[in-house]
Amino acid sequence: MKLTTKNHKLYIFLSIYAFALLLFTTHSSPLFIFNGWNDVNIYFTIGKGLFNGYIPYVDLIDHKGIYIFLIYGIGWLFNQTGFLGIYLLQSVFLAISIIYVYHLAHLFIKRVEICFLVAALSPLPMLTYDNYGGSAEEFILPLLTASLYYFTLYYIKPEKHKAWNVIILGGLFAAIFLMKFNLVMYFGGFILVIIIELVCKKQYRNLGKYILLFSFGVFIIALPYLIYMFLTGSFKAFIDIYLIMNNSYAKETGLNIGLRLFRSLLEGAWEFRQYLIFDAFLLTGLIFVMLKTKLNYVLGYCSSFVLLLTSIYLSQAIIMYALIPLTVFLNMAIIAIGYILEKLLSERKFNNILLSLATFMIFLAIIFIRGSIWYPEFLFQRVPVQHKMAEIIWEYAKDENPTLLEVGKLDSGFYTASGIIPELPFFHTTNIGHDDFPQIRDSQKEAVRKGYFEFVILHTESKDEFPDNNYWNLNNYVKIASLHGAGARDDLWFHLYQRENLQ
């Protein structure tokens, strides 16, 4: 579809809709005082470090891809101790996703207003599974949605599929790989069918052209990080942490890759038995694809779903957000609903008032289904423990640049709220067990024992419980505060210690 003044207005309206929707549904929104989810605070801490000369995978370590840290670093530029910038970026990415759904719907539905309503409804599946907002999967989903549109365009309207579309697909592949590499398996089904089709037709020249254009797209997006790795000498660290360490998250690591893939597919299929609505929408979308597209597209669509499902359950799938990438396939179910609605309405037109009312009802439905407005943090704006702790740290700090380490836990947001960048590569624990990767906790214990940090934060599950001094060796520290607070999934007491005898 060519860009016109009318389309520009439509894009603007859908973008405003995305910003308004996330205002009420993500904890990164300014209507929520803080996003206490561990994962997003880890990304924020490393992103902040990236823009302050720290090298990811060397100075600050986590197993996610570099581009999610880059996104959070850009968000840090907008707000150094909060998530306003992340809310803005989430909204931009959601707007991109909604606009691509609109174009995807327009491949099957003629009426613009129906496509518009389909696009407005499309965020519901993602927001159902993204509990706090800001996950890597949330930023990846728009890239998957754009990829689905270009693959569908290739099959549905090949005359409109241009060479630059293939370059974009390569760029999307690289961007996803550098955020969460296992999810690029989604591309496998569609690409494999395209390759087989071109080989069977003996269109080797077109196949070579497709491979070159796709590779060029990959190169364009990957080049900035390749240059960065060369300049910082961090290529080996990237391999060791992002690729090899990530393997420690996979289940049954003693099995060979074939058995692990098969096992993950079975686990994913078995897990779906309890998500009947999800299953119903997947089935609806599949039936629609089978009825409205050709066999080669159906094969690519189904195999890409299987590969994506397998890639998710190949590692430790946390249902709270792991299903988000799979919701890209639910768009076809929503489009199917729009297609049926177009047939039922026949020639009946939507006037602007009716269209606005329908959009507003969808907006309200998503917000209430999401349920974010009922959270106490939204209703009462309670001061979170992260902000209270940050105030105490800066009140007691004897240095202009105090150092801080939270031990024995994922990043709870104290680095975010205080603006401090940790000086220990393993500044948080991971889901990898201590037996498999002891250097994480051991490095924290050594740092505390030697008094490397001015402030140390430990946690316990109750007020009367005290941190194990024999384990952490707090002889160089004195406790100055104990605060109660709820993290993303925990209700804990946090104890702040300050180093004694500062020189």
N, C-alpha and C positions, 0 to 999 in steps of 0.2 A: 504494500500500500504506500503510495507516494505521500510525502508530507504536504499537507495543505494547512491553511489558516484554521480550518475546522478541526483538523487533527491536533494542531498545536494547542488549541483550547481544550480538547479532550484530554490530552496528556497532562496539561496543567491541572484540570479538575481531578483526574485520577491521582496525581501526585499529592494534591491537597488532601484528598481522601485518605491516602496512605499515612501522611503526617498526622492527621486527626485520629485515625484508628489506633496508631501506636501510642498516641498521647495517653490513651486509657488502658492500653494492654501490655506495655512493656515496663519493667521496673527501671529501665534507663530513662524513662520519661521524666521531665521536670515536675510532674504531678506526684511522683514517688520520690521520697527524700533520698533514697540510696538503693542501689542494687547490690544486695549482699551475697549473690550467688558466687561461689568459689571460682568457677571457670572464668567468668567474665573479668573478675579481679586479677586472675593470673594473666589473662591476655592484656589487661590494662597496664599491669606492672611491667611486663616485658615490652609492650608498645611504648610506654613512657621511657624505658631504658634505651630502646632503639633510637629514639630522638634525642638522647642525651649521651650518645657515644658508647653505650653498652652493646655488646655483640650477642645476639640471640644464639643459643646452643653452646656458647662459650662462657659468657659472663652471667647470663640468666637462662635457665634451662626449663623447657617444657616440651612436650612431645607433639604439639600442634604445629601447623605449617607457618612459614614466615609471613605470608600475606595476611593472615588473621591478626598477627602482631602489628603489621603495618597499618591495618584498618584501625586498630585500637590506638596506635600511636598518633594517627591523624585525629582521632577523637580526642586524645589528650591535648592537642593543640587548642581545641575549643574550650576545654575545661580541665584544669590540671588536677583537681581533686574530686571530680564527679563525672557523671555519665551523660551530660547534655550533648556533647559531641557525638557520643555513641548513638544516642537517640536520633540525632540528625542523620547519621550514616545509615542506621537501620531503616529509617523512613525512606531514604533515597533508594536503597536496595529493594525495599518492598514496593516502591513505586515502579521500579524497573520490572519487577516480577508481574505486577498487575497489568502493566502496559503490554508485556509480552503475552499474557493470557488473553488480553483483548484481541491481539493480532492472531493468536492461535485459534480463538473462537471464530474469528472472521473467515478462516479457511473453510469452515463448515456452515456458518450462519451468515445470512445476508444482511439482516437488519442490525444497524449499528447500535440501537438502543438495547437490543437483547445481548449483544456482545459486551456492551458496557455493564449490564447487570451481572453477567457471568464474571467479568473481571472484578467487579466489586465484591462478589461472594468468594472469590478464590483464596483470600487470606485465611479463611476460617479453618481449614485443616491444619495449616502451619501453627496458627495461634492456639489451637487445641492442644498441641503437643509441646510447644515451647513455653516452659513453665514460668521462667523469669524474664526471658528476652535477652538477646545478644549472643546466642550460641554460634559457634562456627557454622553449624548446619543452617542457621537462619540466613547467614550471608551467602552460603553456597546455593541455597534453593533458587534464588533468582537466576543464577548461572545455569542451573539445570533446566529451569523453565525456558530460558532463551535457547538452550541447546535443543530442547524438545520442539520448539517452534521451527528452528532451522532444519532439523531432520524431517519434520512433518511437511514443511514447505518443499523439500527435495522430492518427496513422494507425491504429495497432493497437487502441487502446482509447480512442476519442474521447470516450466518456462520462466518462472519468476525467481528461481534459485540461481544466484550469481556467484561468481568466483570469490568475491569478498565475504560471502556467507561462510564459505569453507575456511577462510582465514579466521573469521570470528570464532568458528567452532574450535579451531586449534588453540586460539587464545583462551577460550573458556575452559578447555581441557587443562591447559597449563595453570590457570588461576586456581582451579579446583585442586589440582595436584599439589599446589603449593599452599593449600589451606588444610586439606585432609585427603591424603593421596589415595586411600582405598576407594573413595567415592567416584574416582574416574572410571571404575569398572562399568559405570552406567553407560559410557560411550561405546563399550565393547559390542553390545548387541547390534545397534544401528550400523556401526562402522563395518562389522563383520558381514552383515547382509549386503551392504553397498559393495564391498570388495568382491563377494561371491557373485553378485549380480553383474558387475562389470567384467569379471573374468569369464563368466559363462557367455556373455555377449561379445567376448574378445575385444573389449574396448580398453586395451592396455594403455593407450595414450591418455585416455580420460582418467584411468586409474592412477597413472603416474602423476598427472596434473593434480588430482585430488590429494595425493600423498604430499606433494611438494607444497601446495597451498596450505594444507593442514599443518605441516611441519613449520612453515613460515609463521603461522599464527602462534604456535607453541613458542617459537624462538623469540618473537617480539615481546611476549609477556614474561618469559623466563629470563630474558637478557638482563634487565636491571638487577635481578638478584644474582645472576652469574657474575656480573661485574662486581657487585658488593662482596660476594664470597672471595673473589680474586683479590680485591683490595684489602680485605680483613684477614685473609688466610683461614677462613672458617669452613672450607669445603668438607674437610674430614669430620668436623664437629656436626655438620649438617647430616652427613651419612650416619654417623654413630648415634645421634639422638633422634633425628626425625624418621630415619628408615629402620635402623637396627633396634633402637630402644622401643620403638613403636611395636615391634614384633613381640615384645614382652607382654603387651596387652592382649595378644591373641590367646584364645583358649586352646587348651590341649596342644601346647607348643611341641610336644614330643611326637605328634603325628606329622606325616608328610603333608605337603601342601594340598595334594589331591583329596586326602581324607578330611583335612581341615575345611576345605571348601564344601565338600559334601555334607559334613556335619553342621556347618554354619547354615547351609540351606535348609536342612531339616529342622534346626532349632528355630529359624525364622518362620518357617511354615507352621510349626507347632505353636509358636508364640501368638500367631495371628488368630488362633481359635477363640481368643477372648475379646477380640476387637471386631464385633459383628458389623457395626456401622462402617468401619474402615473396609472390611471385606466386601460389604455390599456395594460400596462406592467403587472399589477396585473392579469388581465384577461388572458393574454397570459401564464403567469406562471401557473395559475390555470388549464387552458386547458391542458397544458403539463403534469402537475401532474396527472390529470384525465386520460390521455391517456397512460402514461408510468408507473403508479404505481397502487397498489391495493387499494380497497375501504377503508380498515382500515387506510392506510396512508392518503388518501384524506380527511377522516373525521378528523384525527388529525391535518392535515395541515390547513383545513378551520376553525376548532374550535379554533386553536391557533391564527390564524389571527384575528378572531372576538374578542377573549379575549384581545389580545394586543391592538387592535383598541379601545376597550372599556376602557382599563386601561389608555390610553393616553388622551382620551377626558373626563375621569372622573374628571380630574383636569383642570387647565387653560392651554389649549394647545396653545403654541406659535408656529405658523407654521414654523417660521424661522428654528427651529431645532426639533420640536416635531415629525415630520414624519420620522426622521432618523431611529428609531427602525423598522418601517414598511418596510423599504427598504430591510430588510433581505429577504422578500418574493419576491422582484424583481430579486433576483439572479436566481430564477427558470425561469424567462422570458429570462434572458441573456443566461442561459444554453440551453433553447429551441432554441434560435438563433444559438448557437454553434452546437446543434444537427442537425439542418437543414443544416448548413454550411458543416458539415461532410458528410451528404448525397449528397449534391450538388457536393462537390469536389471529391467524390468517392475515387479513389486511388491516386489522384494527391498529391504529396508531397510538403511540405514547406521546402525549403532550409533555411539555417541560415540567409542569406541576406534578403530573403522575410519575414521571421518571425520577424527579427529585424525591418524591415521597417514598417510592420503592427503594431508592438508594439509601435513604435515611433509615428505613425499616431494617434493611440488611445491616447497616452500620450498627444500630442498636442491638440487633440479634447477636452479632459477633461479640460485641462488648459484654453482653449479659451471659452468653455461653462461655466466654473466656472467664468471667467472674472476677477480673482484677479489681473492679471498683469496690468489692467487698472486703479487700484486704485491709487490716488495721493500719498498715503503713500509709495507705491512701486516705483513709477516712480521718485519721487522727494525727498524721504527720509526727509520729513519735521520733524523738532524736535517737538515732541508732547508736549502738555501742561503738561503731567505728568512729563516728564523729566525737563522741565523748572521750574515747581513748586518744584520739589525735590531739584534742585540746590539752589533755594531761601531759602528753609527750612534749609538746612545745612549751608548756608551762615549766616543766622540770628540766628541759634540755640545757646542758651546759656548753653546748657547741652550736655554732651557726648551722652546721650540717650534721645533725645527729644521725646515728646509725641505728637500725632496727632489724630485728629478726623474729619472726613468728615461727615457733618450732612445733613439730609433731602434727602438723595439720596442713590442709590445703589453704591457699591464700584467702583469708576471711575478709579482706578489704581494708585492713589497717594501713597497708602501703598506699592504697588509693586515697584514703581520707586524709592521711598525714602529708602526702606528697613526697614521701621518702622512697628512694630506690634502694632495694636491698643489695648488699655487697657480697652475698654468697650465691654461687651459681644455683645450688639446690635450695632455693629460698622457700620452697613448699614441698610437702610430701606428694606422692602420686598414688595412683591406684595399684601400682606395682608393689608386691609384697616385699617386706624387708629382707627376707631370705633370698629373693631373686635379685635385688638391687640394694644392698646394704649401704652403699656409699652415700645415699641420700640422707638417711637419718644419722649415719656416723659422722658426716661432715657437719651437721647441725650440732651434734653433741660436742665435737671437738671445738667448734666456734664458741659455744657457751662455756666450756671448761676453761678456755684460754682468755675469755673475756673480750672477744673481738668486737662485740657490739655494745653500744651504750645502753640500748634498751632491748629487752627480750620479752616476748609475750608467750605464755603457755596457757593451755585450757584444761578445764576439768568439767565433769558432767554435773557436779553439785557444788553448792557453796561451801559445805563442810569438808569437801575433798581437797587435798593439797597436791601440787605437783611433786613428783617423785624426785627429791633432791639427790638421792644416790644415783639415779639414772642420768639426770641432766647436769648434776654437779654445779649447783648455783652458788657456790661459795664466794664468788666475786660479785654477787648481786644482792640487792635488797628489794623487797617487794614494796611498791609505792601505791598500788591500786588493784582492786578486784571489781570487775564489772560484769553484770549479767546481760546477755544479749542473744538474740536468735540469728543464726546464720542462715544460709540457704536451706539446709536440711537438718540443722542441729540447734538445740537449745542448750547453751553452754555458759560456763563462767570463764572469763578471760582474766588472767593475772599478769600485770605489768611489773617487770623488774628493771631496776636501773643499776648500772655498774658502779661499784664503790671506788673511792680513791682515784678519781679522775686526775690526770696530770694536767 
